Amino acid sequence: MNGLSDYIGHVVVVDLASPFVCIGTLKEVQEHLLVLTDADFHDLRDTPTNRENYIADSKFTGVKRNRAEVRILLREAVALSRLKDVIDE
């Protein structure tokens, strides 16, 4: 699946086209879906911080889990990266 399977088992950040971001462990990559577990599915409109600062804070403080499992449509994903690869300088 375009190299996405290399991320399975890692804590990842999925930036979405909408004002949402999802951080969790990538469990599975399906044809049209990403499946994450122990995830923080966050609406950025709910906090005064921007996307980059929220993600960097999550790297520092840990994932604020609010979902046991999340399924994300691939067409909604703009970017996927490992949380450990986030630069928080």
Residue pairs with C-beta under 8 A, 6 or more apart in sequence:
1 29
1 31
4 26
4 29
4 34
4 80
5 29
7 26
7 29
7 80
7 82
8 26
8 27
8 28
8 29
9 25
9 26
10 25
10 26
10 82
10 83
10 84
11 23
11 24
11 25
11 26
11 63
11 82
11 83
11 84
12 23
12 24
12 25
12 26
12 36
12 80
12 81
12 82
12 83
13 21
13 22
13 23
13 55
13 58
13 79
13 80
13 81
13 82
13 83
13 86
14 21
14 22
14 23
14 34
14 36
14 72
14 77
14 79
14 80
15 21
15 51
15 77
15 78
15 79
15 80
16 22
16 72
16 76
16 77
16 78
17 76
17 77
17 78
18 76
19 43
19 44
19 45
20 41
20 42
20 43
20 44
21 42
21 44
21 51
21 54
21 55
22 36
22 39
22 40
22 41
22 42
22 70
22 72
23 39
23 40
23 42
23 55
23 58
23 63
23 83
24 36
24 37
24 38
24 39
24 40
24 41
24 63
24 65
24 67
24 70
25 36
25 37
25 38
25 39
26 34
26 35
26 36
26 80
27 35
27 36
27 37
27 69
28 34
28 35
29 35
32 73
32 74
32 75
33 71
33 72
33 73
33 74
34 71
34 72
34 74
34 77
34 80
35 69
35 70
35 71
35 72
36 67
36 69
36 70
36 72
37 68
37 69
37 70
38 63
38 65
38 67
38 68
39 63
39 65
39 66
39 67
39 68
39 69
39 70
40 58
40 63
40 64
40 65
40 66
40 67
41 66
41 67
41 70
42 54
42 64
42 66
44 50
44 51
44 54
47 54
49 57
55 83
55 86
56 86
56 88
58 64
58 83
59 83
59 84
59 86
59 88
60 88
63 83
